[in-house]
Amino acid sequence: MLTQTPFQGKLTKTKDLFIPFVVAGDPNPELTIQFALKLQKAGADILELGVPYSDPLADGPTIQRAAQRSLKNGMSLTAAIELVPKLREAGVDIPVVIFTYYNPVLQLGYDRFFEMLEENGAEGVLIPDLPYEESEEIRGLAEEKGVEFISLVAPNSDARIKQITEHAKGFVYCVSSLGVTGERNDMSAEALSFIKKVKEHSKVPVAVGFGISTNEHVKLVREHSDGVIIGSKIIRIIEDNLEDLEKGNEEAIERFYQEVHELVR
């Protein structure tokens, strides 16, 4: 069903994608850059750079804690976008998707938001709390600026799958379960059936997120989709090494890489 080349050809494949999520500035911007480099080394095809938000409706406790750490250090929507060229300077060359809630975009203003994405070289944007039915203006601005607007479908979107995927760009973020993000123990037959339906309609790769926390999960998702999105588990790895990471311990950065590599190998 795939008929579109996502990210203006910067994405070198459309199958077995690894899309990690980190919160910009957690625990500080310098480490975010180090994490991005290690994630790229571990095989990341696209990086989701999360903007910390004080009222994250879709985020579980792990990502909420990461957002709180980031906010304490002064991270914001504009600062997260301005981190993209610093990632490039450090050697990160995979597409970067800014993951932000709607309110910070509204406060900044649509025009300024997309100007900043274009000026700083962000390739995509994902706004999880913006309903598809209310996204037409933002989707239009994204297209004008050459930014991929990432569509999100959840099990409660079942009746709208065709409508949402018809206008999808970059990749479709397929939510494997209802509720907030976080590590889970298994994936239901209903979730796998839902993923199959999304793939039948989508013209761009379908990547699955929410609850991917083991190598077994990764292998299962890869069998049924085009990619895996991992957030909470990666942030948990950061948390487990937080003290050493904040001290600048090189071994902690290497441990981060090894654990992620084991997760997605």
matplotlib code that plots the C-alpha trace (Angstrom):
import matplotlib.pyplot as plt

x = [0.0, 3.0, 3.0, 4.7, 8.3, 8.4, 10.6, 11.6, 13.7, 15.8, 14.3, 16.3, 13.8, 10.1, 10.2, 11.6, 11.8, 13.1, 11.7, 12.8, 11.3, 13.3, 12.2, 14.3, 16.4, 16.0, 18.1, 19.9, 20.3, 23.8, 22.8, 19.8, 22.4, 24.4, 21.3, 20.4, 23.8, 23.7, 20.1, 21.2, 24.2, 21.7, 19.8, 17.2, 15.7, 13.7, 14.0, 10.9, 12.0, 9.4, 8.6, 8.0, 4.5, 3.0, -0.3, 0.5, -2.8, -1.3, 1.9, 2.4, 4.4, 7.8, 7.5, 5.8, 8.9, 11.2, 9.1, 9.4, 13.1, 13.3, 11.0, 13.1, 16.0, 14.0, 13.2, 10.4, 8.9, 11.2, 14.3, 13.4, 13.1, 16.4, 18.0, 17.6, 20.5, 22.7, 21.8, 22.9, 26.2, 26.9, 26.3, 22.6, 21.4, 18.2, 14.8, 13.7, 10.0, 8.9, 6.4, 4.4, 1.0, -1.3, -1.3, 2.4, 1.8, -1.3, 0.6, 3.6, 1.3, 0.9, 3.0, 5.9, 5.8, 6.2, 8.7, 10.9, 10.5, 11.6, 14.5, 15.9, 15.5, 12.9, 11.4, 8.2, 5.7, 3.3, 0.5, -1.2, -4.1, -5.1, -8.1, -7.9, -11.1, -9.5, -6.1, -6.8, -5.2, -2.1, -1.7, -1.9, 0.8, 3.0, 2.7, 3.6, 6.8, 7.8, 7.2, 5.6, 2.5, 2.4, -1.1, -2.0, -4.6, -5.8, -8.2, -11.0, -10.3, -11.5, -14.3, -11.9, -8.9, -9.4, -10.0, -6.9, -4.5, -5.7, -3.9, -1.0, 2.5, 5.9, 4.5, 1.3, 1.7, -0.5, -1.3, -1.4, -3.7, -6.0, -4.8, -1.5, 2.0, 4.0, 5.6, 3.3, 3.6, 1.8, -0.1, -3.6, -5.1, -7.4, -4.3, -2.8, -6.0, -6.2, -2.7, -3.6, -6.6, -4.4, -1.8, -4.5, -5.3, -2.0, 0.1, 3.0, 4.8, 2.7, 4.8, 3.4, 3.9, 2.7, 4.0, 6.9, 9.3, 11.0, 12.9, 10.0, 7.6, 9.8, 10.0, 6.2, 5.5, 7.9, 6.1, 2.8, 3.9, 6.5, 8.1, 8.3, 8.2, 9.8, 9.5, 8.9, 11.4, 14.1, 13.4, 13.4, 16.9, 17.9, 16.3, 18.1, 21.5, 20.5, 23.0, 26.0, 24.7, 24.4, 28.0, 29.1, 30.1, 31.0, 30.3, 26.7, 26.3, 27.7, 25.4, 22.5, 23.6, 24.0, 20.6, 18.9, 20.8, 19.7, 16.1, 15.9, 18.5]
y = [0.0, 2.3, 4.9, 8.0, 8.7, 10.2, 13.1, 14.3, 11.2, 11.6, 8.4, 5.6, 2.8, 2.3, -1.0, -2.0, 1.6, 2.4, 5.7, 6.6, 9.4, 11.5, 14.7, 17.7, 18.9, 15.8, 16.1, 18.8, 19.8, 18.6, 15.1, 15.2, 15.6, 12.7, 10.5, 11.4, 10.4, 7.0, 6.4, 7.0, 4.6, 2.0, 2.2, 5.0, 6.1, 9.1, 10.9, 12.1, 15.1, 15.7, 19.2, 19.1, 20.2, 20.8, 19.1, 16.1, 14.3, 11.3, 10.8, 8.2, 8.9, 8.1, 10.8, 13.2, 12.9, 13.6, 16.6, 18.0, 17.6, 19.4, 22.2, 22.8, 23.5, 26.1, 24.0, 25.3, 24.8, 27.4, 26.0, 22.5, 23.6, 25.5, 22.3, 20.7, 22.6, 21.7, 18.0, 18.5, 20.1, 17.1, 14.6, 13.7, 13.4, 11.4, 13.2, 15.0, 15.2, 17.8, 16.2, 18.9, 19.4, 22.0, 24.7, 25.7, 26.0, 28.1, 30.4, 30.8, 31.3, 29.0, 31.2, 31.6, 27.9, 26.8, 29.5, 28.2, 24.6, 25.6, 27.8, 25.2, 22.2, 20.1, 17.7, 16.8, 17.6, 15.6, 17.2, 14.3, 16.3, 18.0, 16.1, 15.3, 17.2, 20.4, 20.0, 21.3, 24.7, 23.3, 20.6, 23.2, 25.3, 22.2, 21.4, 25.0, 24.7, 21.2, 19.8, 16.4, 16.5, 13.1, 11.6, 9.6, 6.9, 5.0, 2.1, 4.6, 6.1, 2.9, 4.5, 7.3, 5.2, 5.8, 9.5, 10.1, 7.9, 9.5, 12.7, 11.1, 12.3, 10.9, 8.0, 7.1, 6.9, 3.9, 3.8, 0.2, 0.7, 3.3, 5.3, 7.0, 6.0, 3.6, 0.2, -2.8, -6.6, -7.7, -6.7, -7.9, -9.6, -6.6, -4.3, -6.5, -6.5, -2.7, -2.3, -4.5, -2.3, 0.8, -0.7, -1.6, 2.1, 3.9, 5.2, 5.9, 3.6, 2.6, 2.7, 1.5, 3.1, 3.0, 0.3, -1.2, -2.2, -5.5, -7.0, -9.5, -6.5, -5.0, -8.3, -8.7, -5.2, -5.5, -8.5, -6.6, -3.0, -0.9, 0.4, 0.6, 3.8, 3.6, 6.3, 5.4, 2.5, 4.7, 7.3, 4.7, 3.7, 7.4, 7.5, 4.4, 6.0, 9.6, 10.3, 9.1, 10.8, 14.1, 13.7, 13.4, 9.7, 8.4, 4.8, 5.8, 7.1, 3.8, 1.8, 3.8, 2.8, -0.8, -1.2, 0.5, -1.6, -4.8, -3.6, -3.1, -5.6]
z = [0.0, 0.5, -2.3, -0.8, 0.0, 3.4, 4.6, 1.1, 0.6, 3.8, 5.1, 3.5, 4.2, 4.9, 6.8, 10.2, 11.3, 14.8, 16.0, 19.5, 21.7, 24.1, 26.0, 24.9, 27.8, 30.0, 32.1, 30.1, 26.4, 26.2, 27.2, 24.8, 22.0, 23.3, 23.5, 20.0, 18.7, 20.5, 19.3, 15.8, 16.3, 17.6, 14.3, 14.8, 11.5, 12.9, 16.2, 18.0, 20.1, 22.8, 24.1, 27.9, 28.9, 32.3, 31.5, 29.3, 28.8, 26.9, 28.9, 31.6, 34.8, 33.3, 30.5, 33.0, 35.3, 32.3, 31.4, 34.9, 34.9, 31.5, 32.5, 35.7, 33.4, 31.4, 28.3, 26.1, 22.7, 21.1, 22.9, 21.8, 18.1, 18.4, 19.6, 16.1, 14.4, 17.4, 16.8, 13.2, 14.2, 16.4, 13.6, 13.9, 10.3, 10.6, 10.3, 13.5, 14.4, 17.1, 19.4, 21.2, 22.7, 21.0, 23.7, 23.3, 19.5, 20.0, 22.4, 20.0, 17.0, 14.0, 11.6, 14.0, 14.9, 11.3, 10.5, 13.4, 12.2, 8.7, 9.9, 12.3, 10.0, 11.8, 9.3, 11.0, 13.7, 15.8, 18.0, 19.9, 21.4, 18.1, 16.6, 13.0, 12.3, 13.7, 12.0, 8.5, 8.9, 10.6, 8.0, 5.3, 6.9, 7.4, 3.7, 2.7, 4.8, 3.7, 7.2, 7.5, 9.7, 11.5, 11.9, 15.0, 15.0, 18.1, 18.6, 19.2, 15.8, 14.1, 12.1, 11.0, 9.9, 6.2, 6.6, 8.8, 6.7, 3.5, 4.4, 6.4, 5.8, 7.0, 8.9, 10.8, 14.6, 15.4, 19.1, 20.2, 23.2, 24.8, 27.9, 28.6, 27.5, 29.6, 29.6, 29.3, 29.5, 26.3, 23.2, 22.6, 19.6, 19.2, 18.9, 16.2, 14.3, 14.5, 13.2, 10.3, 9.4, 9.5, 7.2, 4.7, 4.3, 4.8, 2.0, 4.4, 6.9, 9.9, 13.2, 16.5, 19.9, 23.5, 25.7, 23.6, 26.4, 25.5, 22.6, 22.3, 21.8, 19.2, 17.2, 17.4, 16.3, 13.4, 12.2, 11.9, 11.1, 9.4, 12.5, 16.3, 18.4, 21.9, 24.5, 28.1, 28.1, 26.7, 29.3, 32.0, 30.9, 31.2, 34.7, 35.8, 35.0, 35.8, 38.6, 36.6, 33.4, 35.1, 36.4, 32.8, 33.2, 29.8, 30.9, 31.7, 28.1, 26.8, 29.1, 27.6, 24.1, 25.0, 26.6, 23.7, 21.2, 23.1, 23.1, 19.3, 17.9]

ax = plt.figure().add_subplot(projection="3d")
ax.plot(x, y, z, "-o")
ax.set_aspect("equal")
plt.show()
